Amino acid sequence: TQDEKDELLHALTEYWALKNTSAHATNSAATHDAQLMLEHVFKILDGLALHTGVYVCLFTTRGHVYDSSQPFWYRTDNVMDFWEDVMDLEPDEVVRKMEQWACMHGKSVVMKKKIQINFINFEVAIKARYSIDLLGWLEGIPFQSPQAITNIEHLWTLHDALKAGTCHW
């Protein structure tokens, strides 16, 4: 019946809407989906360039360091000459820099370098810059580098709190 067809069509539409906006269970599933979707986008962009004469360049990269997708660029016609001639950048260099930026400024930031904790300027140098906080610091113990703590009892108390997890990063 028509009602059953409408109901099935509605269910299918809801399914695709959910599929297009939901997170993937694994990074490899997300990579596979990205590849399939980009192949579709490339066909559309090629058609757009063919029918209208527009120039298109597209740079893609992973969103965080644990993504397995590879950064790459796509172009129609000779639009990448713009990057080389006008911007004095190779497309590979643009996508490499974009990947570095995305991995450092994305939602899932993972530090690639060793951070030296600045206890004196902790709020700005560490907490604001890297979104790292130290929770559960004990009252009565000055907030400073453990190397600077001269009271052995304070040092042992802090050690025990860190080991027990009541004070943690």
N, C-alpha and C positions, 0 to 999 in steps of 0.2 A: 504494500500500500504506500501511498504518498507520505503518510505520517511516519511510517517506519523508515523510509528513505531519508526524510528530513531529520529524524532522530539519529540515524547512523551518520549522516553528513555532519550534524552538530557534534557528535562524539568524536569524529575524525578531526574536525577543526580544533576542538579543545585539546585533543591529543597532540597535534602538531604545534599548537601554541605553547603547550607545556614543554614539549621536546625542544623547541627553539629557544626557550628561556631558562631551562633548568641546568644545573651543574652536572658535569660528567663524573662517573664513579672513579675513573682513573685518568691519568695524564695521557696515556696512549689513546684512550677513547676520545678525549678532547682533541688530540692531534689529528686523529683520523677524521673526525667531524670537520675540523678546520680545513683540512686538505680537500675534502669533498665539496664543502661550501665554497671555497676559493676557486676550485675548478669551474663551478657554476658561475661565479662572479666574473671570472675571466672571459667566459663565453659571452656573457652579457656585455662586458666592456668592449670586447672585440666587435660585437655587433653595433654597439653605439658608435664606436670610432668609424666603422665602415659606412654606416648610414648617415652620420652627421659630420664626420671629419674632425671630431674633438680629439685632443691629445689627453692621454690618461697615464698617470704613474701611480703605483700603489706599493707601499712598503708595509710589510708585515713582520712581526716579531713575536716571540713568546712573551707572556705576561709576568712570569717569574722564573727563577733559576731552575725550578723542578719541572718545568714544561719540557717535553721532548720535541716540540715542533722547532723546525729550523727557520731562522729569519731569511727572508728573500724579498726580491722586488719584482714587479711586473710592469710592463710598459706597452703602449701602442706606438706604432711608427718609430720615430727617432727622438721621442721626448726625453730620453735619458741624456741626450746631447746637451740639453738645458743644464742639467746638474753638473756636467763636466765643463761646458763652455762658460756658463754664466756664474754658477756657484763655485766653480773650481773644486768640485767634489766628485769622486767616483761613486756610483750607486752602491757598490759593495761597502764603501766606507760609511755612507749614510745609514745603511741598514745595520751595520755593526755598531755605530754610535747609538742608534735608536734602541738596539737590544740592550746595550749597557745602561742606558737611561731607564728603560722599562723595568729591568731587573732591580735597579737600585731605588726606583720611585714607585714601583708597583705596590699592590696591596699586600703582597707576601715578600717583604724585604728580608733578604738573608745577607748578612755582612760578608764581604769577600776579604776584608782585611782585619787584622787584629786591632781591637779598640782598647786604648789605654784609658781607664776610668779616671776622669777628672773630678775628684771629690769636691774641690773648692768651688768649681763652677758647674756642678752636676746638672742643675735644672736646665741650663742652656746647652752646654757642651755635649751632654749625653741624653737626657730625658727628651728634650725638644728636638734635637737633631736626629737621633736614632730611634726614638719611641721606646727606649729601654728605661725601666724603672726598677728600683730596689724597694721591695715591700717588706714591712715588718722589722725595720731597723729598731733596735732596742732603745728604750728611753734610758737616759742617764749615761749613754755611751756617745761621745761626740761623733758626728758624722764626718769621718775622715778615713783616709786609707788605713787599712789594718797595719801596714808597716809603720804608720805614725802613732799608733796606739801604744802608750808606754805602760799602762796599767795592765798587768798580766791577768787579773781577774776579769777585766773588761774583754780582753782578747779571747779568753776561754769561753766566756758567756756568748760572745759573738760567734765563735767557732761552733759551739753547741747549737745555736739557733740556726746557723747556716746548714749544719749537718742534718738537723731535724726538719728543716724546711719551713720553719716559722718565719725565717728571714730568707727571702729568695728574690732572684732577678725576674 
